[in-house]
């Protein structure tokens, strides 16, 4: 499994499309809630409910994926959020979108999106060659940012084409649904992970699949296959650092890219949300390509450089708030470049530092822990001014930089090493 083949390209394409769709779906609510009558004032509560649902989806479907396989886990998650997105459109058409239905439907969408993380990370990590694993994970997950930027841009375009807010909202959701249908059919052809098959005791099937996909019957043996509880005890240091850096990256990304326009006193108003989302995710999207030379050279150096750069630009973001909007957006762009670097680094680490039998569950656990912390951060938006919110953003980046420094000094260097060497 040490050569990049056509099978890798096919897997990369399907997983990348999945993350593109995830970015689209996660961004639907922040990009359109200011257009929904009577709901903009409750944005904090909607974001908090969505955050909790994302956490629950990561836990539940992460664990499910370790039982039923990467392919089926991805199909289940997509089925959930596609069906619920159709339900949102139907409810909107019927005039039944109020606070209660908006909380329910948007949270169910985020439950499905959260459930994507574990199976998607596990699938691409388990099939990628060691020397390319970091950039494969980074470039695939980067399609989340591209999807978010695209849907925010489309929302702005629809707003220019139609004065009716309802038309803008529906057109934005229609675009997401059309993409979801395409990705669903592509996902039906996704191959199962030979590593997962071997870990599940289906060794003959794993060898046959590896032969068909990769031209070799070599299947890495399932080693140290333990339960989630034992994994937490055995790898407590790894988990502690990963939860810290994942939570800090997640919270700062969401504050800067999604939540800040809805904070009290935000200098550019809530109507700037689509522009903020588009610029932020454009910076993140381009940042991945700048990171290619470093991600597979050293995971420790990659993580540390990401958080040091993120902290410095977050301080700059707090300083320029209230300046002309172009200046704020310029600093936001570069802050999200480093945010993408951080996400790429921790995504690779989450995917490779734990045994196959619990890989998706651990990714779900780390993701859920981060989203629980994110939920608490959302509620601070209701009591902090925009300036204080951005200062908190910089302080959280500093916490992440401290954790990244700890990993640089004491963590395992996982770049270019086989997964079995790291457990």
C-alpha positions in Angstrom: 0.0 0.0 0.0 3.0 2.3 -0.4 2.2 3.6 -3.9 -0.4 6.1 -5.0 -2.7 4.4 -7.4 -5.9 5.0 -9.3 -7.8 3.6 -6.2 -6.3 6.3 -4.1 -7.4 9.0 -6.5 -11.0 7.6 -6.5 -11.0 7.5 -2.7 -9.6 11.0 -2.5 -12.2 12.3 -4.9 -15.1 10.8 -3.0 -13.8 11.9 0.4 -13.0 15.4 -0.9 -16.5 15.7 -2.3 -17.8 14.7 1.1 -15.9 17.4 2.9 -17.0 19.9 0.2 -20.6 19.0 1.0 -20.0 19.2 4.7 -18.6 22.7 4.4 -21.7 23.6 2.3 -24.2 22.2 4.8 -22.4 23.5 7.9 -22.4 27.0 6.4 -26.0 27.1 5.3 -27.3 28.4 8.6 -24.7 31.1 9.4 -24.9 32.3 5.8 -28.7 32.6 5.8 -30.0 33.0 9.3 -30.0 36.8 9.1 -32.5 36.4 6.3 -34.9 34.3 8.3 -37.7 36.4 9.8 -37.5 36.6 13.6 -34.6 34.1 13.9 -31.5 36.4 13.6 -32.1 37.5 17.2 -31.8 33.9 18.3 -28.7 33.0 16.3 -26.7 32.3 19.4 -29.2 29.6 20.5 -29.4 28.1 17.0 -25.6 27.9 16.8 -25.3 26.4 20.3 -28.0 23.7 19.5 -26.2 22.9 16.2 -22.9 22.6 18.0 -24.3 20.1 20.4 -25.9 18.1 17.6 -22.6 18.1 15.7 -20.9 16.7 18.9 -23.6 14.0 19.2 -23.2 13.0 15.6 -19.4 12.7 15.9 -19.7 10.4 18.9 -22.6 8.2 17.7 -21.6 7.7 14.0 -17.9 7.6 14.9 -18.6 4.5 17.1 -21.0 3.1 14.5 -18.4 3.3 11.8 -15.9 1.1 13.8 -18.6 -1.5 13.9 -20.1 -1.4 10.4 -17.2 -0.1 8.3 -16.1 3.2 6.8 -18.2 3.0 3.7 -21.5 2.3 5.4 -20.8 4.9 8.1 -20.4 7.6 5.3 -23.6 6.5 3.6 -25.6 6.6 6.9 -24.4 10.2 7.7 -25.1 11.5 4.2 -28.6 9.9 4.2 -29.4 11.7 7.5 -28.5 15.2 6.5 -29.8 15.0 3.0 -33.2 13.8 4.2 -33.3 16.6 6.8 -32.3 19.3 4.3 -35.2 18.2 2.1 -37.4 18.5 5.2 -36.2 22.1 5.8 -37.1 23.1 2.3 -40.6 21.5 2.7 -41.1 23.3 6.0 -40.0 26.6 4.6 -42.3 26.2 1.6 -45.2 25.5 4.0 -44.4 28.5 6.2 -43.6 26.3 9.2 -40.1 27.5 9.9 -40.1 29.1 13.4 -37.6 28.9 16.2 -38.6 25.4 17.3 -38.5 23.9 13.9 -35.3 25.8 12.9 -33.6 24.5 16.0 -34.7 20.9 15.3 -34.0 20.7 11.6 -30.7 22.6 11.5 -29.5 20.5 14.5 -30.3 17.3 12.7 -28.4 18.5 9.6 -25.4 19.1 11.9 -25.8 15.7 13.5 -25.3 14.1 10.1 -22.4 16.4 9.2 -20.7 15.7 12.6 -21.0 12.0 11.9 -18.9 12.3 8.7 -15.7 13.2 10.5 -14.8 9.8 11.9 -15.4 7.6 8.9 -13.9 10.1 6.4 -10.7 10.6 8.4 -10.4 6.8 9.0 -11.0 5.9 5.4 -8.4 8.1 3.8 -5.8 7.5 6.5 -6.1 3.7 6.3 -5.6 3.6 2.5 -3.0 6.4 1.9 0.7 5.7 1.6 2.8 6.9 4.6 4.8 9.4 2.7 1.7 11.1 1.3 -0.8 10.5 4.1 -0.6 14.0 5.6 -1.2 15.9 2.4 -3.9 13.5 1.3 -5.8 14.1 4.6 -5.1 17.9 4.4 -6.2 18.4 0.8 -9.3 16.2 1.2 -10.5 18.0 4.4 -9.6 21.4 2.8 -12.6 20.9 0.5 -14.8 21.8 3.6 -13.4 25.3 3.3 -13.9 25.4 -0.4 -17.5 24.3 0.0 -18.1 26.9 2.7 -16.7 29.6 0.5 -18.7 28.5 -2.5 -22.0 28.4 -0.7 -21.4 31.8 1.0 -20.6 33.2 -2.4 -23.7 31.7 -4.0 -25.8 33.1 -1.2 -24.5 36.6 -1.9 -25.1 36.1 -5.7 -28.7 34.9 -5.0 -29.2 38.0 -2.9 -28.2 40.2 -5.8 -30.5 38.3 -8.1 -33.6 38.4 -5.9 -34.8 40.9 -3.3 -37.0 38.4 -1.6 -35.1 36.8 1.3 -37.1 33.6 1.0 -36.0 33.1 -2.6 -32.3 33.5 -1.5 -32.7 31.0 1.3 -34.4 28.4 -0.9 -32.0 28.8 -3.7 -29.1 28.3 -1.3 -30.6 25.1 0.1 -31.5 23.8 -3.4 -27.8 24.1 -4.4 -26.8 22.1 -1.3 -29.4 19.4 -2.0 -28.3 19.0 -5.6 -24.7 18.4 -4.5 -25.8 16.0 -1.8 -27.6 13.8 -4.3 -24.5 13.7 -6.5 -22.2 12.8 -3.6 -24.6 10.1 -2.4 -24.3 8.2 -5.7 -20.6 8.6 -5.7 -20.3 7.3 -2.2 -22.2 4.1 -3.1 -19.0 3.2 -5.1 -16.6 3.9 -2.2 -14.5 0.8 -1.4 -14.2 -0.5 2.1 -10.9 0.0 4.0 -8.8 -3.2 3.8 -7.3 -2.3 7.2 -10.8 -2.2 8.7 -11.7 -5.5 7.1 -8.6 -7.1 8.6 -9.3 -5.6 12.0 -12.9 -7.0 11.8 -11.4 -10.5 11.2 -12.3 -10.5 7.5 -8.7 -11.1 6.4 -9.5 -13.0 3.2 -11.9 -10.3 2.0 -9.3 -7.6 3.0 -6.6 -9.3 0.9 -8.9 -9.7 -2.1 -9.9 -6.0 -1.9 -6.2 -4.9 -1.6 -5.4 -7.1 -4.6 -8.1 -5.6 -6.7 -7.5 -2.0 -5.7 -3.8 -1.9 -5.2 -2.4 -4.8 -7.1 -1.1 -6.5 -3.9 -2.5 -8.9 -1.3 -0.4 -7.2 1.4 -2.7 -6.3 4.3 -1.2 -4.8 7.4 -2.2 -7.0 10.3 -4.5 -5.7 12.9 -2.3 -5.0 15.9 -3.1 -4.0 19.4 -6.9 -4.0 18.8 -8.3 -2.7 22.0 -11.6 -1.1 23.1 -12.2 2.7 23.4 -11.8 2.7 27.2 -8.4 1.0 27.0 -7.4 3.4 24.2 -8.2 6.4 26.3 -6.1 5.1 29.2 -3.2 3.9 27.0 -3.0 7.1 25.0 -4.1 9.7 27.5 -1.3 12.2 26.6 -2.0 12.0 22.9 -5.7 12.5 23.5 -5.2 15.4 25.9 -3.1 17.3 23.4 -5.4 16.5 20.5 -8.5 17.5 22.3 -6.8 20.8 23.3 -5.6 21.7 19.8 -8.7 20.5 18.1 -11.0 22.5 20.5 -8.9 25.7 20.1 -8.7 25.4 16.3 -12.4 24.7 16.1 -13.5 27.5 18.4 -11.3 30.1 16.8 -12.3 29.0 13.3 -16.0 29.3 14.1 -15.6 32.6 16.0 -13.7 34.2 13.1 -15.5 32.7 10.2 -19.1 32.2 11.4 -20.1 33.6 14.8 -18.4 37.1 15.0 -20.9 38.9 12.6 -23.7 38.1 15.1 -21.8 39.4 18.2 -23.1 42.6 19.8 -21.3 45.6 18.3 -19.7 43.9 15.4 -18.4 46.8 13.3 -19.7 45.6 10.0 -23.1 44.2 11.1 -24.8 40.7 10.8 -25.5 41.4 7.1 -21.7 41.0 6.5 -21.9 37.3 7.5 -21.8 35.9 3.9 -18.8 38.1 3.1 -17.0 37.1 6.3 -17.7 33.4 5.7 -16.5 33.6 2.0 -13.3 35.5 2.7 -12.4 33.3 5.8 -12.9 30.1 3.9 -11.1 31.4 0.9 -8.1 32.0 3.1 -8.4 28.5 4.6 -8.8 27.0 1.1 -5.6 28.6 -0.3 -3.7 28.0 3.0 -3.8 24.2 2.4 -1.7 24.5 -0.8 0.9 26.7 1.0 1.2 23.9 3.6 2.0 21.1 1.3 5.9 21.2 1.7 5.6 21.1 5.5 2.8 18.7 6.4 4.6 15.5 5.5 8.0 16.8 6.6 7.3 17.0 10.3 3.9 16.8 12.0 5.4 18.4 15.2 6.8 21.4 13.3 3.7 21.7 11.2 1.4 21.9 14.3 3.6 24.4 16.1 4.0 26.8 13.1 0.3 26.7 12.6 -0.6 27.8 16.1 2.1 30.4 16.4 1.0 32.0 13.2 -2.7 31.7 14.2 -2.1 33.5 17.5 -0.2 36.3 15.9 -2.9 37.0 13.3 -5.7 36.6 15.8 -4.1 39.4 17.8 -4.1 41.4 14.6 -7.7 40.6 14.0 -8.7 42.0 17.4 -6.7 45.2 16.8 -8.1 46.0 13.3 -11.8 45.4 14.3 -13.5 48.7 13.6 -11.0 49.7 10.9 -12.3 49.8 7.2 -13.8 46.5 6.4 -11.2 45.6 3.7 -8.5 45.8 6.4 -10.4 43.5 8.7 -11.1 41.0 5.9 -7.4 41.0 4.9 -6.2 40.0 8.4 -9.1 37.5 8.6 -7.9 35.9 5.4 -4.4 35.3 6.8 -5.7 34.2 10.1 -7.7 31.5 8.4 -4.6 30.4 6.4 -3.0 29.4 9.7 -6.3 28.0 10.9 -6.2 25.6 8.0 -2.6 24.7 8.8 -3.8 23.8 12.3 -6.7 21.8 11.1 -4.5 19.9 8.6 -2.0 19.0 11.3 -4.5 17.8 13.9 -6.6 16.0 11.3 -3.5 14.0 10.3 -2.6 13.3 13.9 -6.2 12.2 14.9 -6.2 9.8 11.9 -2.9 8.1 12.5 -2.2 7.9 16.2 -4.7 5.2 17.3 -5.4 1.5 16.4 -7.7 0.7 13.5 -10.4 -0.9 15.6 -11.1 2.4 17.5 -9.8 4.9 15.0 -13.2 6.3 14.0 -14.4 6.2 17.6 -11.4 8.2 18.8 -11.8 10.8 16.1 -15.4 11.1 17.1 -14.5 11.4 20.8 -11.9 14.1 20.0 -14.3 15.9 17.7 -17.2 15.7 20.2 -15.0 17.0 23.1 -14.0 20.0 20.9 -17.6 20.7 20.0 -18.7 20.6 23.6 -16.1 23.3 24.3 -17.3 25.2 21.2 -20.9 25.2 22.5 -19.7 26.9 25.7 -17.8 29.5 23.5 -21.0 30.1 21.5 -22.9 31.2 24.7 -20.1 33.7 25.5 -21.2 35.5 22.4 -24.4 36.4 24.1 -22.6 38.3 27.0 -19.5 39.6 25.3 -19.2 42.5 22.9 -17.6 41.9 19.5 -14.3 43.4 20.7 -14.2 41.1 23.7 -15.2 38.1 21.6 -12.2 38.7 19.3 -9.9 39.2 22.3 -11.1 35.8 23.6 -10.4 34.4 20.2 -6.7 35.5 20.5 -6.5 34.1 24.0 -7.8 30.7 22.8 -5.2 30.6 20.1 -2.5 31.1 22.7 -3.8 28.1 24.6 -3.5 26.1 21.4 0.0 27.3 20.8 1.0 26.1 24.3 -0.4 22.7 23.6 1.4 22.6 20.2 4.7 23.5 21.9 4.1 20.6 24.3 3.6 18.2 21.4 6.7 19.5 19.6 8.8 18.7 22.7 7.2 15.4 23.8 5.0 14.1 21.1 5.4 11.3 18.6 6.8 12.2 15.1 4.3 10.4 12.8 5.2 11.9 9.4 6.1 9.2 6.8 5.6 6.3 9.3 3.3 3.4 8.8 0.2 3.4 11.0 1.2 0.2 12.7 4.5 1.8 13.9 2.6 4.4 15.8 0.6 2.2 18.2 
